[in-house]
Amino acid sequence: MPRTIINLMSDDKAWLDAEAKRRGQSMTSLVSEAVAEYRVRQLSAQSLDLAQSLKNTTGLWMQGDGLVWQERLRGEWLNADGLTTDESS
């Protein structure tokens, strides 16, 4: 495991030493545990579940009928023979 040097405020260092002693573990293991928990919280906060994603994106398309837009784009895929570019190959 790589070693890391960090700078702490005096009162934070004193609290950390006391907390490590109270828990019966080293300050190093307490800091490692805290960083791991912080990392998990940050990663969890970044990954939205499906319901939240749907809520966040509801109403984004306000430019008319979505089906008409899709059909227009799909029409661009057709060549002069009425085949898609995949079918004409």
Secondary structure, 3 states (H helix, E strand, C coil): CCCCCCCCCHHHHHHHHHHHHHHCCCHHHHHHHHHHHHHHHHHHHHCCCHHHHHHHHCCCCCCCCHHHHHHHHHHCCECCCCCECCCCC
